[in-house]
Amino acid sequence: MMDKQKVEYLQDLLLPMLMNGQVQVNSSDAGDVNGGLGMVAESGMEYKKGK
């Protein structure tokens, strides 16, 4: 398991690169669900899919 400092470092490093298109996430690496990314939600919450 990663410690909090390492996660924060990776977030600070990778998030800007993701936002400006320098890196991409392959859906097969990101919890692929039926050909697309799945939803992330807190337990006990209900989210409705939009149009």
Helices and strands as residue ranges (DSSP letters): H 4-19, G 27-29, E 32-33, E 36-37
